[in-house]
Each structure stands twice: as structure tokens, then as C-alpha cells.
């Protein structure tokens, strides 16, 4: 059986009708979506089948991306042997399920726990994606904002109150290569999200089914291999509060000669590899099942 490396993206990979083709090719995905909807409490099927722009709303995109990454991974496992799982941000959730560290049902429950807890906090504000301006210079000149998702010293996300993000945008617009205010209902307030992570770790009932992984996961936090259940728990409970170092992932995998497949229909990882000048072909998973 041919080996692959399977990439699982986070928010930003969602597109209207994401998952519709998967329904046609992998019928088990219907049952998994039923389970996801039951736990999440919203009709996700209508969003997918109608190609609704509501998928960009965080309340829909989080469970859909998690369901899609996991379901597509199961479909790929019928044809390929997954050598390593490479998640990014939200992609950690389905990767934990694919590695069988926790059942998929438990993963959706944990994702919902995170979502509900974060939504109780005052996280009003905006996110600003920055490319092409040194993060150290930005930190010197921009105060009162939070830096996160640090893919590269020249590629990162900042969060803050709306007026702070406007001020940051005005400061950076003549200096950065690319700026984009992201459609997110909250900024990633690192200090507050650490509190969420600590609360999650305390909920022992969510962790009762922990097992050692059947597939290693490349941690997007420190680029180590997740090869036991304790590391898996740490990764899952920390992913919302620690920066992701995508450039380091690129370097780690640059010598791998096997097929790369991603859980995206928008070329999410392929675009990021190009951003980091990595000439690596990544196939969209839906075309590989």
C-alpha cells in the first residue's frame, strides 16, 4: 500500500460546498456528519449541500472542517497508508481522531466545549494577517495587540480590539507585502485562550478514552512527533493557545519523497508552501479517493 503524508488545515480552508463531493464518494461521511450535527446542535448538511456562504461563520466552519478532515482521512486509509499526520491549527482535532488517540465523537465534544467556553469570554475584536514585515519590528511599534499563528518571521496574525487593528493596518499598509483583515468574530487573545486550555485539561470526562496513537502526528507547536497519548492530550488542549510554526514544518518535510495529500478543496497547504518558496506538490484529497 502506497504511503502518504496527510495534511489537515484549519480555518481558512473552508469553501462553499466543502464536503459535497465527499458525500458522493464516501457514504460513511453521511453517518459521521449526523453524529457531528447531533453533538454540535446545528444543521450542517444544509450548509454543505446548498453551497452556503454561512460556512465562513465560525459556528459552522469549525465542525465542518473537523468532520471533513476526519472523513476524508478514513476514505484515504482505504487506499493509502498514512505515514504521518500533519495538522495545522483546527486540523489537530481530526488528526487526533484519525490517529485513534480519541474517538471522533469525543473530538467533536471537545471542539464544542472549546467553542462554548470561548464564546462566554469577551473576545470582541478583529484579526489581521500580515505578510512581508518583520514580526520583531511590528512588536516594537504596535502595542496592546496579540501576536499568534507565527508561520514565519515575515508571516503572522495579530489580534486586538477593532480600533487597535485599524491602527495596526494603517501603520503596516505601506510597509508590509500583504495585509488582510480576517472575517473572525474574535482575535486570538493568547492570555485568555490559555485559560480556556487549562479549563479543558480539568475536564477529565473528556479524556477517559485516551489511547496511544496508531499514526504519528507532527506537532504544529514544536515540530515534534506525537507518539503517545499524553503528548496527544497536551497537543489538543494547547493548540488554541500556542503559535503555529509553519515554516518549520516545511523544513521538516522537505526531504520526504512520498505523496502529500491535503484535506482541502482550495489548495490551502499548496498555497502556503508556495508562500514559503517550497516547490512541493500537494494533492487535494477529494481527487485521491
C-alpha angles and dihedrals in degrees: 000000000000116000123231140178111231120211120202115194130203133219112335093053094081118112132173111277092017104164098022093106089045090060089057096046103035114033093186087072088073091063092045091052090050088056092047092050092048092055097037095046098222137100103252097163093070091052090053100042095044094046089234121186086223086089086082089064108098092228089065105028096057097058093037093052091047092049092045096050092048097043093046089048091055090050091050091050089064089063106023141035109238107222098183135004114220111193128182121202108310089014088079090077099061090037090060089053094046090051087052092234086131132004116261090246091059091048092056090048091053092047089051091048089054093047095049094046094048091049090058090061128083100251101147113152144075142280125229122197112210128195128177103019121097112255092218090058090047091052091052094052105033119066132186096027133106125238118212144148090046101189094165137345086265098040122059147121127245128195135195146121116319094256091048092052091049089052091048091048092052091048094049102037094090094038109043127073092224136008129184130176104217125225095242126135092219140024119240099260099192097198094051094045090053086062089053090052092052091050090051092053090055094058097091094177089067092058103044094106097052116146136171112270123265090202123037117243123213105226113231088205102062104355092245123136116258101222104154138044096252091057088047092054091048092050095048094046094044103042094090093055106038130073121253118230104206096168090060090053089054091053093046093055101035094104096047110116100191129097119287118211128180135202094234139097093200101059091250098164094035089059093048092049089053090049088058092045094248112151096209126134115227118188123215107245097224089068092051102059 
